């Protein structure tokens, strides 16, 4: 009877430790995935904005160069 009680306590403790470890690993994975997703979305938006600014500056430069070349002929 004492051995059964000891085995029951040990099995309960082992199950509790294993479930705690599993919960912490899954929570860590979830936080890691969410942070990675947030960082990638923010970097994507930043890249999109910077690419738009670069394209706008290049188009403005091309426009001013073309107008500079064409203005003596107009």
Order of alpha helices (4+ residues) and beta strands (2+ residues): alpha
